[in-house]
Amino acid sequence: MNLDVKSTENVEFMIEQIKEKLKVLNLGAIKPTHFDEEMYTELKEIYDHIMKRDSFSPNEMQALAEELGNLRKR
């Protein structure tokens, strides 16, 4: 999968991977449909950051959740 290509499928893949890595308990809180390709670059940056880390502090988790919230479609 080439995540350098902006596509709906890549957005869906990244969101699902983020949810799995962060062990999101409220799975309905983050859905691929909440995001679009307009914010692809920012979402990819968050995805890359999350994937290269093994663990996150509670404060980091909060900051990541806020960033994802800021990227949601309005």
CYANA upper distance limits for C-alpha pairs under 8 A (distance plus 0.5 A):
  1 MET  CA     10 ASN  CA      8.49
  3 LEU  CA     10 ASN  CA      6.55
  3 LEU  CA     44 LYS  CA      8.27
  5 VAL  CA     10 ASN  CA      8.11
  6 LYS  CA     10 ASN  CA      7.28
  6 LYS  CA     11 VAL  CA      8.24
  6 LYS  CA     37 GLU  CA      6.65
  6 LYS  CA     40 TYR  CA      6.93
  7 SER  CA     11 VAL  CA      6.88
  7 SER  CA     37 GLU  CA      6.88
  8 THR  CA     12 GLU  CA      6.73
  8 THR  CA     36 ASP  CA      7.48
  8 THR  CA     37 GLU  CA      7.13
  9 GLU  CA     13 PHE  CA      6.66
 10 ASN  CA     14 MET  CA      6.59
 11 VAL  CA     15 ILE  CA      6.67
 11 VAL  CA     32 PRO  CA      6.95
 11 VAL  CA     35 PHE  CA      7.75
 11 VAL  CA     36 ASP  CA      7.65
 11 VAL  CA     37 GLU  CA      7.65
 11 VAL  CA     40 TYR  CA      7.67
 11 VAL  CA     43 LEU  CA      8.41
 12 GLU  CA     16 GLU  CA      6.67
 12 GLU  CA     32 PRO  CA      5.34
 12 GLU  CA     33 THR  CA      8.30
 13 PHE  CA     17 GLN  CA      6.68
 14 MET  CA     18 ILE  CA      6.54
 14 MET  CA     43 LEU  CA      8.47
 14 MET  CA     44 LYS  CA      8.00
 14 MET  CA     47 TYR  CA      6.82
 15 ILE  CA     19 LYS  CA      6.64
 15 ILE  CA     30 ILE  CA      7.94
 15 ILE  CA     31 LYS  CA      7.54
 15 ILE  CA     32 PRO  CA      6.33
 15 ILE  CA     47 TYR  CA      8.43
 16 GLU  CA     20 GLU  CA      6.73
 16 GLU  CA     32 PRO  CA      8.02
 17 GLN  CA     21 LYS  CA      6.54
 18 ILE  CA     22 LEU  CA      6.47
 18 ILE  CA     47 TYR  CA      6.94
 18 ILE  CA     50 ILE  CA      7.47
 18 ILE  CA     51 MET  CA      8.19
 19 LYS  CA     23 LYS  CA      6.21
 19 LYS  CA     24 VAL  CA      5.67
 19 LYS  CA     27 LEU  CA      7.97
 19 LYS  CA     30 ILE  CA      7.93
 20 GLU  CA     24 VAL  CA      7.23
 21 LYS  CA     50 ILE  CA      7.98
 21 LYS  CA     51 MET  CA      7.88
 22 LEU  CA     61 MET  CA      8.27
 26 ASN  CA     30 ILE  CA      8.29
 27 LEU  CA     31 LYS  CA      7.98
 30 ILE  CA     34 HIS  CA      7.55
 31 LYS  CA     35 PHE  CA      8.14
 34 HIS  CA     72 ARG  CA      5.79
 34 HIS  CA     73 LYS  CA      6.13
 35 PHE  CA     39 MET  CA      7.81
 35 PHE  CA     71 LEU  CA      7.35
 35 PHE  CA     72 ARG  CA      5.68
 35 PHE  CA     73 LYS  CA      6.06
 36 ASP  CA     40 TYR  CA      7.41
 36 ASP  CA     72 ARG  CA      8.44
 36 ASP  CA     73 LYS  CA      7.40
 39 MET  CA     43 LEU  CA      6.69
 39 MET  CA     71 LEU  CA      6.93
 40 TYR  CA     44 LYS  CA      6.50
 41 THR  CA     45 GLU  CA      6.80
 42 GLU  CA     46 ILE  CA      6.92
 42 GLU  CA     71 LEU  CA      8.24
 43 LEU  CA     47 TYR  CA      6.57
 43 LEU  CA     68 LEU  CA      8.08
 43 LEU  CA     71 LEU  CA      7.90
 44 LYS  CA     48 ASP  CA      6.52
 45 GLU  CA     49 HIS  CA      6.72
 46 ILE  CA     50 ILE  CA      6.66
 46 ILE  CA     64 LEU  CA      8.19
 47 TYR  CA     51 MET  CA      6.59
 48 ASP  CA     52 LYS  CA      6.84
 49 HIS  CA     53 ARG  CA      7.28
 56 PHE  CA     60 GLU  CA      6.21
 56 PHE  CA     61 MET  CA      6.63
 57 SER  CA     61 MET  CA      6.73
 58 PRO  CA     62 GLN  CA      6.71
 59 ASN  CA     63 ALA  CA      6.71
 60 GLU  CA     64 LEU  CA      6.60
 61 MET  CA     65 ALA  CA      6.62
 62 GLN  CA     66 GLU  CA      6.69
 63 ALA  CA     67 GLU  CA      6.69
 64 LEU  CA     68 LEU  CA      6.65
 65 ALA  CA     69 GLY  CA      6.58
 66 GLU  CA     70 ASN  CA      6.70
 67 GLU  CA     71 LEU  CA      7.01
 68 LEU  CA     72 ARG  CA      7.08
